[in-house]
Amino acid sequence: MDKLMRLTSEKDVVVFSKSSCCLCYAITILFQELGVTSTVHEIDQDPEGREIEKNSHEVGV
């Protein structure tokens, strides 16, 4: 939970993504085209990714 809160507080827009997810990719491209500066965090490449995913549902991220 601490890592999730830290990641979301550091940047204005954070996309929690899975590298194999086509919708995550589409959102990332959409933000780029709109000029939105976002940080993409690939949870499937993070050792704590499962915990981040679980906690994101609990806190509504």
C-alpha positions in Angstrom: 0.0 0.0 0.0 2.9 2.4 0.8 4.4 1.9 -2.7 1.0 2.6 -4.3 0.5 5.7 -2.4 4.0 6.9 -3.1 3.7 6.3 -6.8 0.4 8.1 -7.1 1.6 11.1 -5.1 4.7 11.7 -7.1 3.1 12.5 -10.4 -0.1 14.1 -11.6 -1.1 11.2 -13.9 0.0 7.7 -13.3 -1.1 4.8 -15.5 -0.9 1.4 -13.9 -0.5 -0.9 -16.9 0.2 -4.5 -17.9 2.6 -4.7 -20.8 0.4 -7.2 -22.6 -2.8 -5.1 -22.3 -3.9 -3.5 -25.5 -6.3 -1.1 -23.7 -3.5 0.1 -21.4 -1.4 0.8 -24.5 -4.2 2.7 -26.2 -4.7 4.9 -23.1 -1.0 5.6 -23.0 -1.0 6.6 -26.7 -4.1 8.7 -26.2 -2.5 10.6 -23.4 0.6 11.2 -25.5 -1.6 12.5 -28.4 -3.4 14.8 -26.0 -0.2 16.2 -24.6 -0.8 14.7 -21.2 2.4 14.0 -19.3 1.9 10.7 -17.6 4.0 8.1 -15.9 3.4 4.5 -16.9 4.0 1.8 -14.3 4.0 -1.7 -15.6 2.7 -3.8 -12.8 3.5 -7.0 -14.5 7.2 -6.1 -14.5 7.2 -5.0 -10.8 8.0 -7.7 -8.1 5.3 -6.0 -6.0 2.9 -5.8 -8.9 0.2 -8.2 -7.6 0.1 -6.3 -4.3 -0.2 -2.9 -6.1 -3.0 -4.3 -8.3 -4.8 -5.6 -5.3 -4.4 -2.4 -3.3 -5.4 -0.2 -6.3 -8.9 -1.8 -6.2 -9.2 -1.2 -2.5 -8.3 2.5 -2.7 -10.1 3.2 -6.0 -7.1 4.1 -8.1 
